[in-house]
Amino acid sequence: MGRAPTISRENLLDLAEGIVRSGGGAALTIGALAQAAGISKGGVQYSFASKDALVRALIDRWTSQFDALLNEQSAADPVGFVLHYIAATRVSQQAMNAKMAALLVSYLEDPANLQETREWYHGIFARLSGSSPDAQTARVAFLAVEGLFLMRINGIDEEGAWTDLLDDVEAVLLRLRAPSTPALG
């Protein structure tokens, strides 16, 4: 008799991401994940008691990876932080497409998850606090980047133009950060 297949929690999350990428958030069910993993529903529920627990684990995984990219940047430089945030957004968007973002929206329907997300944003704005021109510029640029993310969730970016718009935000920040040169005259 062969050995029963074993699958780790991380492998299940990898498979769940694949399901969401190919079929969207609605395609992710305990049954679909069990089928993809070649195990029983009970086997999936051993790692994730419910679909909500599975979605929460996916979101936690994505946010942990994103936060790890952000923690490399000092909070003393708000413009540098947002430039780093843009770079992290570019990297994370390669893995998290609009279908996964739709899953994020359903995650936010739970008030506890919404509170956790609010706290995350409060932490970002704490890093961007202050009344200096750089802090103000950084906050506006951050909001622009988040607006682009919301546009992607809503399917407005079917042509992939979000990266061009992200380039625009980054170019403005870099221009504002560059030392001004005296006008020739």
Buried (B, 14 or more C-beta within 10 A) or exposed (E): EEEEEEBEEEEBBBBBBEBBBEEBBEBBBBEBBBBBBEBEBEBBBEBBEEBBEBBBBBBEBBBEBBEEBBEEBEBEBBBBBBBBBBBBBBEBBEEBEBBBBBBBEBBEEEEEBEEBBEEEEEEBEEBBEEEEEBBEBBBBBBBBBBEBBEBBBEEEBEEEEBEEBBEEBBEBBEEBEEEEEEEEE
